[in-house]
Amino acid sequence: MNENFQLWSFSGESCPEGTIPIRRTTEQDILRASSVTKFGRKLMSSVRRDTTGDGHEHAVGYVSGDQYYGAKASINVWAPLVENQYEFSLSQIWVISGSFGDDLNTIEAGWQVSPELYGDSFPRFFTYWTTDAYQATGCYNLLCSGFVQVNNKIAIGAAISPTSSYNGGQFDISLLIWKDPKHGNWWLEFGSGVLVGYWPSFLFSHLGDHASMIQFGGEVVNSRSSGSHTSTQMGSGHFAEEGFAKASYFRNLQVVDWDNNLIPLNNLKVLADHPNCYDIQGAINNVWGNYFYYGGPGRNVKCP
């Protein structure tokens, strides 16, 4: 896969040596946010918990109970329908350490459709981090200091093209997050060896050493606290059992071990916290390794 997967680069635009592309933040971007201080931040916990009452709904595969130094996956890209600007739909990798209390550390990367953040319905390449369970630290992309970008061809927050189509062509992006054993920084790699940038080790407490959980999958926000469920789609908007070219997938799931080797997962668990709205089915084969299909339409007969 080459680096020309983003709409802005199709025009032949590029950045001079020693500079990086940064998506311009406009007045309209700020005005769409609920407040200036909350612009570019997740407002509630985005990590899947055993009980969820904050409107965030997940269908994820995860591993835990070991020491992890990174993760890799190829993520199928779609353009799911998002019902309103207060909701989003994303597919990402989470690298997690700490308890699920106020000291939770996460590193996150993937694609998302977020009308509030970007003002449109395109799937966009994104990064995120937090050191206190999304309370006061961290942000999307380059909207606060933290993530250090080194690549001058990839714009974080830029729209991804092409996207997959139902019963048609399928497109995915490969992402690798890994910890540099020498300096302790967490690097983000795109495709085959393209370094995007890194999260400095000093940002984190628990992730200063290693991760204790890796999560892969989809997340949506259901902003309807009562009444009918949102019709915001996850993935392709179709359930896992529809399979290839219909449901969205993650494939070739791997983790990074203490010796900086990529290894397959041996204990992947899958969980959908609202399976009538969005579900997940995991499997393994010789071509895709560990993989799963996931997603759904949100509101439907079984998810009123």
Order of alpha helices (4+ residues) and beta strands (2+ residues): alpha-beta-beta-beta-beta-alpha-beta-beta-beta-beta-beta-beta-beta-beta-beta-beta-beta
